[in-house]
Amino acid sequence: MIAELKQMYTGIKNNHIKMAEKMPEEHFGFKATADVRSFGQLVAHVADSQARTCSLVNGEQKALNAGSKTSKADLVAALKESFDMCDKALDRLTDEKEGEMVPMGQRQGSRLGMLAGMVSHSNEEYGYMAVY
C-alpha cells in the first residue's frame, strides 16, 4: 500500500509543480468565476493543506502561511516546501508505522490514512486548477 501511495503522490506532485511553474505570473490572480479562488489562491491552499497534514505526520506543527503570499515565486516556493515536508513524511512511512495514530485537532488519524487523504485532496484541487 505504501508503494502505491508513493506512486500516486509522485504523480500529483509532478502535476502541481509543473502547473504552477508553467502558469504565467500575470494569471495567478485569474478566477474561473467570481465566486471561486484564484489560481494563486488554489496553489496557496494546496501548499498550506499539505504542510498542515505532513507536518503533523512528521510530529511537527509547521504552517507555511502560503495564503498570505501573492507572487508566483513565493507561491511556487511554498508549494515546493510543502512537497518537501510530504516527501519526508512518505519517506519515513513503514509497514510498522502506517497504522500509528496521529492527533489532528480534536480527532486522530493513522499516518497512512492522513497521507492518503492528502494525496486525494491534492488530486481534487489539481482537477479544479486544470480549467485555469
Chimera marker file (.cmm) of the C-alpha trace (Angstrom):
<marker_set name="trace">
<marker id="1" x="0.000" y="0.000" z="0.000" r="1" g="1" b="0" radius="0.5"/>
<marker id="2" x="2.808" y="2.397" z="0.801" r="1" g="1" b="0" radius="0.5"/>
<marker id="3" x="4.430" y="1.892" z="-2.602" r="1" g="1" b="0" radius="0.5"/>
<marker id="4" x="1.113" y="2.552" z="-4.345" r="1" g="1" b="0" radius="0.5"/>
<marker id="5" x="0.517" y="5.672" z="-2.263" r="1" g="1" b="0" radius="0.5"/>
<marker id="6" x="4.003" y="6.957" z="-3.086" r="1" g="1" b="0" radius="0.5"/>
<marker id="7" x="3.361" y="6.380" z="-6.791" r="1" g="1" b="0" radius="0.5"/>
<marker id="8" x="0.089" y="8.351" z="-6.658" r="1" g="1" b="0" radius="0.5"/>
<marker id="9" x="1.784" y="11.085" z="-4.627" r="1" g="1" b="0" radius="0.5"/>
<marker id="10" x="4.659" y="11.407" z="-7.097" r="1" g="1" b="0" radius="0.5"/>
<marker id="11" x="2.208" y="11.875" z="-9.946" r="1" g="1" b="0" radius="0.5"/>
<marker id="12" x="0.249" y="14.639" z="-8.247" r="1" g="1" b="0" radius="0.5"/>
<marker id="13" x="3.452" y="16.280" z="-7.010" r="1" g="1" b="0" radius="0.5"/>
<marker id="14" x="4.806" y="16.473" z="-10.551" r="1" g="1" b="0" radius="0.5"/>
<marker id="15" x="1.480" y="17.750" z="-11.900" r="1" g="1" b="0" radius="0.5"/>
<marker id="16" x="1.165" y="20.526" z="-9.316" r="1" g="1" b="0" radius="0.5"/>
<marker id="17" x="4.733" y="21.751" z="-9.611" r="1" g="1" b="0" radius="0.5"/>
<marker id="18" x="4.690" y="21.750" z="-13.416" r="1" g="1" b="0" radius="0.5"/>
<marker id="19" x="1.323" y="23.527" z="-13.477" r="1" g="1" b="0" radius="0.5"/>
<marker id="20" x="2.416" y="26.234" z="-11.039" r="1" g="1" b="0" radius="0.5"/>
<marker id="21" x="5.721" y="26.777" z="-12.825" r="1" g="1" b="0" radius="0.5"/>
<marker id="22" x="4.074" y="26.923" z="-16.253" r="1" g="1" b="0" radius="0.5"/>
<marker id="23" x="1.350" y="29.418" z="-15.328" r="1" g="1" b="0" radius="0.5"/>
<marker id="24" x="2.466" y="32.969" z="-16.173" r="1" g="1" b="0" radius="0.5"/>
<marker id="25" x="2.720" y="35.303" z="-13.179" r="1" g="1" b="0" radius="0.5"/>
<marker id="26" x="0.010" y="37.600" z="-14.551" r="1" g="1" b="0" radius="0.5"/>
<marker id="27" x="-2.514" y="34.741" z="-14.423" r="1" g="1" b="0" radius="0.5"/>
<marker id="28" x="-2.010" y="33.812" z="-10.770" r="1" g="1" b="0" radius="0.5"/>
<marker id="29" x="-4.896" y="36.198" z="-9.971" r="1" g="1" b="0" radius="0.5"/>
<marker id="30" x="-7.214" y="34.617" z="-12.559" r="1" g="1" b="0" radius="0.5"/>
<marker id="31" x="-10.533" y="33.205" z="-11.335" r="1" g="1" b="0" radius="0.5"/>
<marker id="32" x="-12.660" y="30.891" z="-13.451" r="1" g="1" b="0" radius="0.5"/>
<marker id="33" x="-15.717" y="32.647" z="-11.968" r="1" g="1" b="0" radius="0.5"/>
<marker id="34" x="-16.010" y="35.481" z="-9.474" r="1" g="1" b="0" radius="0.5"/>
<marker id="35" x="-17.039" y="33.236" z="-6.587" r="1" g="1" b="0" radius="0.5"/>
<marker id="36" x="-14.084" y="30.809" z="-6.631" r="1" g="1" b="0" radius="0.5"/>
<marker id="37" x="-10.444" y="31.021" z="-5.597" r="1" g="1" b="0" radius="0.5"/>
<marker id="38" x="-7.897" y="32.434" z="-7.984" r="1" g="1" b="0" radius="0.5"/>
<marker id="39" x="-5.208" y="30.172" z="-9.392" r="1" g="1" b="0" radius="0.5"/>
<marker id="40" x="-2.687" y="31.612" z="-6.915" r="1" g="1" b="0" radius="0.5"/>
<marker id="41" x="-5.102" y="31.103" z="-4.024" r="1" g="1" b="0" radius="0.5"/>
<marker id="42" x="-5.514" y="27.455" z="-5.054" r="1" g="1" b="0" radius="0.5"/>
<marker id="43" x="-1.723" y="26.990" z="-5.118" r="1" g="1" b="0" radius="0.5"/>
<marker id="44" x="-1.589" y="28.522" z="-1.626" r="1" g="1" b="0" radius="0.5"/>
<marker id="45" x="-4.430" y="26.305" z="-0.419" r="1" g="1" b="0" radius="0.5"/>
<marker id="46" x="-2.678" y="23.148" z="-1.618" r="1" g="1" b="0" radius="0.5"/>
<marker id="47" x="0.612" y="24.233" z="-0.042" r="1" g="1" b="0" radius="0.5"/>
<marker id="48" x="-0.980" y="25.114" z="3.302" r="1" g="1" b="0" radius="0.5"/>
<marker id="49" x="-3.121" y="21.978" z="3.410" r="1" g="1" b="0" radius="0.5"/>
<marker id="50" x="-0.221" y="19.684" z="2.565" r="1" g="1" b="0" radius="0.5"/>
<marker id="51" x="2.060" y="21.418" z="5.068" r="1" g="1" b="0" radius="0.5"/>
<marker id="52" x="-0.533" y="21.060" z="7.821" r="1" g="1" b="0" radius="0.5"/>
<marker id="53" x="-1.083" y="17.342" z="7.195" r="1" g="1" b="0" radius="0.5"/>
<marker id="54" x="2.501" y="16.329" z="6.506" r="1" g="1" b="0" radius="0.5"/>
<marker id="55" x="3.925" y="18.313" z="9.412" r="1" g="1" b="0" radius="0.5"/>
<marker id="56" x="1.515" y="16.505" z="11.756" r="1" g="1" b="0" radius="0.5"/>
<marker id="57" x="2.586" y="13.149" z="10.334" r="1" g="1" b="0" radius="0.5"/>
<marker id="58" x="6.200" y="14.266" z="10.865" r="1" g="1" b="0" radius="0.5"/>
<marker id="59" x="5.440" y="15.076" z="14.515" r="1" g="1" b="0" radius="0.5"/>
<marker id="60" x="5.616" y="18.825" z="13.999" r="1" g="1" b="0" radius="0.5"/>
<marker id="61" x="3.135" y="21.636" z="13.617" r="1" g="1" b="0" radius="0.5"/>
<marker id="62" x="4.511" y="23.835" z="10.904" r="1" g="1" b="0" radius="0.5"/>
<marker id="63" x="2.492" y="26.383" z="8.969" r="1" g="1" b="0" radius="0.5"/>
<marker id="64" x="3.674" y="27.898" z="5.701" r="1" g="1" b="0" radius="0.5"/>
<marker id="65" x="1.106" y="30.704" z="5.604" r="1" g="1" b="0" radius="0.5"/>
<marker id="66" x="1.091" y="30.457" z="1.819" r="1" g="1" b="0" radius="0.5"/>
<marker id="67" x="-2.343" y="32.090" z="1.828" r="1" g="1" b="0" radius="0.5"/>
<marker id="68" x="-0.656" y="35.393" z="2.660" r="1" g="1" b="0" radius="0.5"/>
<marker id="69" x="1.590" y="35.194" z="-0.415" r="1" g="1" b="0" radius="0.5"/>
<marker id="70" x="0.698" y="36.600" z="-3.830" r="1" g="1" b="0" radius="0.5"/>
<marker id="71" x="3.745" y="36.446" z="-6.115" r="1" g="1" b="0" radius="0.5"/>
<marker id="72" x="4.346" y="33.453" z="-8.328" r="1" g="1" b="0" radius="0.5"/>
<marker id="73" x="7.868" y="32.977" z="-6.941" r="1" g="1" b="0" radius="0.5"/>
<marker id="74" x="6.649" y="32.928" z="-3.330" r="1" g="1" b="0" radius="0.5"/>
<marker id="75" x="3.722" y="30.623" z="-4.070" r="1" g="1" b="0" radius="0.5"/>
<marker id="76" x="5.793" y="28.150" z="-6.084" r="1" g="1" b="0" radius="0.5"/>
<marker id="77" x="8.410" y="28.146" z="-3.313" r="1" g="1" b="0" radius="0.5"/>
<marker id="78" x="5.710" y="27.454" z="-0.688" r="1" g="1" b="0" radius="0.5"/>
<marker id="79" x="4.256" y="24.663" z="-2.822" r="1" g="1" b="0" radius="0.5"/>
<marker id="80" x="7.670" y="23.059" z="-3.193" r="1" g="1" b="0" radius="0.5"/>
<marker id="81" x="8.316" y="23.408" z="0.540" r="1" g="1" b="0" radius="0.5"/>
<marker id="82" x="5.036" y="21.645" z="1.283" r="1" g="1" b="0" radius="0.5"/>
<marker id="83" x="6.057" y="18.821" z="-1.045" r="1" g="1" b="0" radius="0.5"/>
<marker id="84" x="9.424" y="18.612" z="0.759" r="1" g="1" b="0" radius="0.5"/>
<marker id="85" x="7.523" y="18.147" z="4.015" r="1" g="1" b="0" radius="0.5"/>
<marker id="86" x="5.375" y="15.441" z="2.434" r="1" g="1" b="0" radius="0.5"/>
<marker id="87" x="8.427" y="13.750" z="0.892" r="1" g="1" b="0" radius="0.5"/>
<marker id="88" x="9.820" y="13.478" z="4.415" r="1" g="1" b="0" radius="0.5"/>
<marker id="89" x="6.556" y="12.034" z="5.760" r="1" g="1" b="0" radius="0.5"/>
<marker id="90" x="6.292" y="9.459" z="2.982" r="1" g="1" b="0" radius="0.5"/>
<marker id="91" x="9.974" y="8.514" z="3.188" r="1" g="1" b="0" radius="0.5"/>
<marker id="92" x="9.518" y="7.753" z="6.899" r="1" g="1" b="0" radius="0.5"/>
<marker id="93" x="6.375" y="5.683" z="6.402" r="1" g="1" b="0" radius="0.5"/>
<marker id="94" x="6.876" y="1.983" z="7.063" r="1" g="1" b="0" radius="0.5"/>
<marker id="95" x="4.594" y="-1.004" z="7.428" r="1" g="1" b="0" radius="0.5"/>
<marker id="96" x="5.177" y="-0.792" z="11.176" r="1" g="1" b="0" radius="0.5"/>
<marker id="97" x="4.286" y="2.918" z="11.379" r="1" g="1" b="0" radius="0.5"/>
<marker id="98" x="1.455" y="3.222" z="8.855" r="1" g="1" b="0" radius="0.5"/>
<marker id="99" x="-1.232" y="2.433" z="11.444" r="1" g="1" b="0" radius="0.5"/>
<marker id="100" x="0.126" y="4.702" z="14.182" r="1" g="1" b="0" radius="0.5"/>
<marker id="101" x="-2.429" y="7.293" z="15.185" r="1" g="1" b="0" radius="0.5"/>
<marker id="102" x="-1.544" y="10.967" z="14.915" r="1" g="1" b="0" radius="0.5"/>
<marker id="103" x="-3.508" y="13.760" z="16.626" r="1" g="1" b="0" radius="0.5"/>
<marker id="104" x="-5.337" y="16.083" z="14.216" r="1" g="1" b="0" radius="0.5"/>
<marker id="105" x="-7.004" y="18.732" z="16.328" r="1" g="1" b="0" radius="0.5"/>
<marker id="106" x="-9.752" y="17.008" z="18.300" r="1" g="1" b="0" radius="0.5"/>
<marker id="107" x="-9.524" y="13.743" z="16.391" r="1" g="1" b="0" radius="0.5"/>
<marker id="108" x="-6.870" y="11.296" z="15.276" r="1" g="1" b="0" radius="0.5"/>
<marker id="109" x="-5.921" y="9.609" z="12.041" r="1" g="1" b="0" radius="0.5"/>
<marker id="110" x="-3.496" y="6.923" z="11.018" r="1" g="1" b="0" radius="0.5"/>
<marker id="111" x="-0.328" y="8.035" z="9.287" r="1" g="1" b="0" radius="0.5"/>
<marker id="112" x="-1.316" y="6.119" z="6.152" r="1" g="1" b="0" radius="0.5"/>
<marker id="113" x="-4.862" y="7.474" z="6.216" r="1" g="1" b="0" radius="0.5"/>
<marker id="114" x="-3.730" y="11.061" z="6.668" r="1" g="1" b="0" radius="0.5"/>
<marker id="115" x="-1.252" y="10.827" z="3.803" r="1" g="1" b="0" radius="0.5"/>
<marker id="116" x="-3.800" y="9.103" z="1.555" r="1" g="1" b="0" radius="0.5"/>
<marker id="117" x="-6.240" y="11.903" z="2.367" r="1" g="1" b="0" radius="0.5"/>
<marker id="118" x="-3.595" y="14.477" z="1.486" r="1" g="1" b="0" radius="0.5"/>
<marker id="119" x="-2.992" y="12.830" z="-1.902" r="1" g="1" b="0" radius="0.5"/>
<marker id="120" x="-6.730" y="12.646" z="-2.559" r="1" g="1" b="0" radius="0.5"/>
<marker id="121" x="-7.244" y="16.312" z="-1.637" r="1" g="1" b="0" radius="0.5"/>
<marker id="122" x="-4.283" y="17.485" z="-3.716" r="1" g="1" b="0" radius="0.5"/>
<marker id="123" x="-5.564" y="15.485" z="-6.675" r="1" g="1" b="0" radius="0.5"/>
<marker id="124" x="-9.019" y="17.038" z="-6.284" r="1" g="1" b="0" radius="0.5"/>
<marker id="125" x="-7.511" y="20.531" z="-6.189" r="1" g="1" b="0" radius="0.5"/>
<marker id="126" x="-5.477" y="19.735" z="-9.306" r="1" g="1" b="0" radius="0.5"/>
<marker id="127" x="-8.748" y="18.940" z="-11.040" r="1" g="1" b="0" radius="0.5"/>
<marker id="128" x="-10.132" y="22.361" z="-10.119" r="1" g="1" b="0" radius="0.5"/>
<marker id="129" x="-6.948" y="24.048" z="-11.272" r="1" g="1" b="0" radius="0.5"/>
<marker id="130" x="-6.834" y="22.249" z="-14.622" r="1" g="1" b="0" radius="0.5"/>
<marker id="131" x="-9.507" y="24.600" z="-16.035" r="1" g="1" b="0" radius="0.5"/>
<marker id="132" x="-7.149" y="27.530" z="-15.457" r="1" g="1" b="0" radius="0.5"/>
<link id1="1" id2="2" r="1" g="1" b="0" radius="0.2"/>
<link id1="2" id2="3" r="1" g="1" b="0" radius="0.2"/>
<link id1="3" id2="4" r="1" g="1" b="0" radius="0.2"/>
<link id1="4" id2="5" r="1" g="1" b="0" radius="0.2"/>
<link id1="5" id2="6" r="1" g="1" b="0" radius="0.2"/>
<link id1="6" id2="7" r="1" g="1" b="0" radius="0.2"/>
<link id1="7" id2="8" r="1" g="1" b="0" radius="0.2"/>
<link id1="8" id2="9" r="1" g="1" b="0" radius="0.2"/>
<link id1="9" id2="10" r="1" g="1" b="0" radius="0.2"/>
<link id1="10" id2="11" r="1" g="1" b="0" radius="0.2"/>
<link id1="11" id2="12" r="1" g="1" b="0" radius="0.2"/>
<link id1="12" id2="13" r="1" g="1" b="0" radius="0.2"/>
<link id1="13" id2="14" r="1" g="1" b="0" radius="0.2"/>
<link id1="14" id2="15" r="1" g="1" b="0" radius="0.2"/>
<link id1="15" id2="16" r="1" g="1" b="0" radius="0.2"/>
<link id1="16" id2="17" r="1" g="1" b="0" radius="0.2"/>
<link id1="17" id2="18" r="1" g="1" b="0" radius="0.2"/>
<link id1="18" id2="19" r="1" g="1" b="0" radius="0.2"/>
<link id1="19" id2="20" r="1" g="1" b="0" radius="0.2"/>
<link id1="20" id2="21" r="1" g="1" b="0" radius="0.2"/>
<link id1="21" id2="22" r="1" g="1" b="0" radius="0.2"/>
<link id1="22" id2="23" r="1" g="1" b="0" radius="0.2"/>
<link id1="23" id2="24" r="1" g="1" b="0" radius="0.2"/>
<link id1="24" id2="25" r="1" g="1" b="0" radius="0.2"/>
<link id1="25" id2="26" r="1" g="1" b="0" radius="0.2"/>
<link id1="26" id2="27" r="1" g="1" b="0" radius="0.2"/>
<link id1="27" id2="28" r="1" g="1" b="0" radius="0.2"/>
<link id1="28" id2="29" r="1" g="1" b="0" radius="0.2"/>
<link id1="29" id2="30" r="1" g="1" b="0" radius="0.2"/>
<link id1="30" id2="31" r="1" g="1" b="0" radius="0.2"/>
<link id1="31" id2="32" r="1" g="1" b="0" radius="0.2"/>
<link id1="32" id2="33" r="1" g="1" b="0" radius="0.2"/>
<link id1="33" id2="34" r="1" g="1" b="0" radius="0.2"/>
<link id1="34" id2="35" r="1" g="1" b="0" radius="0.2"/>
<link id1="35" id2="36" r="1" g="1" b="0" radius="0.2"/>
<link id1="36" id2="37" r="1" g="1" b="0" radius="0.2"/>
<link id1="37" id2="38" r="1" g="1" b="0" radius="0.2"/>
<link id1="38" id2="39" r="1" g="1" b="0" radius="0.2"/>
<link id1="39" id2="40" r="1" g="1" b="0" radius="0.2"/>
<link id1="40" id2="41" r="1" g="1" b="0" radius="0.2"/>
<link id1="41" id2="42" r="1" g="1" b="0" radius="0.2"/>
<link id1="42" id2="43" r="1" g="1" b="0" radius="0.2"/>
<link id1="43" id2="44" r="1" g="1" b="0" radius="0.2"/>
<link id1="44" id2="45" r="1" g="1" b="0" radius="0.2"/>
<link id1="45" id2="46" r="1" g="1" b="0" radius="0.2"/>
<link id1="46" id2="47" r="1" g="1" b="0" radius="0.2"/>
<link id1="47" id2="48" r="1" g="1" b="0" radius="0.2"/>
<link id1="48" id2="49" r="1" g="1" b="0" radius="0.2"/>
<link id1="49" id2="50" r="1" g="1" b="0" radius="0.2"/>
<link id1="50" id2="51" r="1" g="1" b="0" radius="0.2"/>
<link id1="51" id2="52" r="1" g="1" b="0" radius="0.2"/>
<link id1="52" id2="53" r="1" g="1" b="0" radius="0.2"/>
<link id1="53" id2="54" r="1" g="1" b="0" radius="0.2"/>
<link id1="54" id2="55" r="1" g="1" b="0" radius="0.2"/>
<link id1="55" id2="56" r="1" g="1" b="0" radius="0.2"/>
<link id1="56" id2="57" r="1" g="1" b="0" radius="0.2"/>
<link id1="57" id2="58" r="1" g="1" b="0" radius="0.2"/>
<link id1="58" id2="59" r="1" g="1" b="0" radius="0.2"/>
<link id1="59" id2="60" r="1" g="1" b="0" radius="0.2"/>
<link id1="60" id2="61" r="1" g="1" b="0" radius="0.2"/>
<link id1="61" id2="62" r="1" g="1" b="0" radius="0.2"/>
<link id1="62" id2="63" r="1" g="1" b="0" radius="0.2"/>
<link id1="63" id2="64" r="1" g="1" b="0" radius="0.2"/>
<link id1="64" id2="65" r="1" g="1" b="0" radius="0.2"/>
<link id1="65" id2="66" r="1" g="1" b="0" radius="0.2"/>
<link id1="66" id2="67" r="1" g="1" b="0" radius="0.2"/>
<link id1="67" id2="68" r="1" g="1" b="0" radius="0.2"/>
<link id1="68" id2="69" r="1" g="1" b="0" radius="0.2"/>
<link id1="69" id2="70" r="1" g="1" b="0" radius="0.2"/>
<link id1="70" id2="71" r="1" g="1" b="0" radius="0.2"/>
<link id1="71" id2="72" r="1" g="1" b="0" radius="0.2"/>
<link id1="72" id2="73" r="1" g="1" b="0" radius="0.2"/>
<link id1="73" id2="74" r="1" g="1" b="0" radius="0.2"/>
<link id1="74" id2="75" r="1" g="1" b="0" radius="0.2"/>
<link id1="75" id2="76" r="1" g="1" b="0" radius="0.2"/>
<link id1="76" id2="77" r="1" g="1" b="0" radius="0.2"/>
<link id1="77" id2="78" r="1" g="1" b="0" radius="0.2"/>
<link id1="78" id2="79" r="1" g="1" b="0" radius="0.2"/>
<link id1="79" id2="80" r="1" g="1" b="0" radius="0.2"/>
<link id1="80" id2="81" r="1" g="1" b="0" radius="0.2"/>
<link id1="81" id2="82" r="1" g="1" b="0" radius="0.2"/>
<link id1="82" id2="83" r="1" g="1" b="0" radius="0.2"/>
<link id1="83" id2="84" r="1" g="1" b="0" radius="0.2"/>
<link id1="84" id2="85" r="1" g="1" b="0" radius="0.2"/>
<link id1="85" id2="86" r="1" g="1" b="0" radius="0.2"/>
<link id1="86" id2="87" r="1" g="1" b="0" radius="0.2"/>
<link id1="87" id2="88" r="1" g="1" b="0" radius="0.2"/>
<link id1="88" id2="89" r="1" g="1" b="0" radius="0.2"/>
<link id1="89" id2="90" r="1" g="1" b="0" radius="0.2"/>
<link id1="90" id2="91" r="1" g="1" b="0" radius="0.2"/>
<link id1="91" id2="92" r="1" g="1" b="0" radius="0.2"/>
<link id1="92" id2="93" r="1" g="1" b="0" radius="0.2"/>
<link id1="93" id2="94" r="1" g="1" b="0" radius="0.2"/>
<link id1="94" id2="95" r="1" g="1" b="0" radius="0.2"/>
<link id1="95" id2="96" r="1" g="1" b="0" radius="0.2"/>
<link id1="96" id2="97" r="1" g="1" b="0" radius="0.2"/>
<link id1="97" id2="98" r="1" g="1" b="0" radius="0.2"/>
<link id1="98" id2="99" r="1" g="1" b="0" radius="0.2"/>
<link id1="99" id2="100" r="1" g="1" b="0" radius="0.2"/>
<link id1="100" id2="101" r="1" g="1" b="0" radius="0.2"/>
<link id1="101" id2="102" r="1" g="1" b="0" radius="0.2"/>
<link id1="102" id2="103" r="1" g="1" b="0" radius="0.2"/>
<link id1="103" id2="104" r="1" g="1" b="0" radius="0.2"/>
<link id1="104" id2="105" r="1" g="1" b="0" radius="0.2"/>
<link id1="105" id2="106" r="1" g="1" b="0" radius="0.2"/>
<link id1="106" id2="107" r="1" g="1" b="0" radius="0.2"/>
<link id1="107" id2="108" r="1" g="1" b="0" radius="0.2"/>
<link id1="108" id2="109" r="1" g="1" b="0" radius="0.2"/>
<link id1="109" id2="110" r="1" g="1" b="0" radius="0.2"/>
<link id1="110" id2="111" r="1" g="1" b="0" radius="0.2"/>
<link id1="111" id2="112" r="1" g="1" b="0" radius="0.2"/>
<link id1="112" id2="113" r="1" g="1" b="0" radius="0.2"/>
<link id1="113" id2="114" r="1" g="1" b="0" radius="0.2"/>
<link id1="114" id2="115" r="1" g="1" b="0" radius="0.2"/>
<link id1="115" id2="116" r="1" g="1" b="0" radius="0.2"/>
<link id1="116" id2="117" r="1" g="1" b="0" radius="0.2"/>
<link id1="117" id2="118" r="1" g="1" b="0" radius="0.2"/>
<link id1="118" id2="119" r="1" g="1" b="0" radius="0.2"/>
<link id1="119" id2="120" r="1" g="1" b="0" radius="0.2"/>
<link id1="120" id2="121" r="1" g="1" b="0" radius="0.2"/>
<link id1="121" id2="122" r="1" g="1" b="0" radius="0.2"/>
<link id1="122" id2="123" r="1" g="1" b="0" radius="0.2"/>
<link id1="123" id2="124" r="1" g="1" b="0" radius="0.2"/>
<link id1="124" id2="125" r="1" g="1" b="0" radius="0.2"/>
<link id1="125" id2="126" r="1" g="1" b="0" radius="0.2"/>
<link id1="126" id2="127" r="1" g="1" b="0" radius="0.2"/>
<link id1="127" id2="128" r="1" g="1" b="0" radius="0.2"/>
<link id1="128" id2="129" r="1" g="1" b="0" radius="0.2"/>
<link id1="129" id2="130" r="1" g="1" b="0" radius="0.2"/>
<link id1="130" id2="131" r="1" g="1" b="0" radius="0.2"/>
<link id1="131" id2="132" r="1" g="1" b="0" radius="0.2"/>
</marker_set>
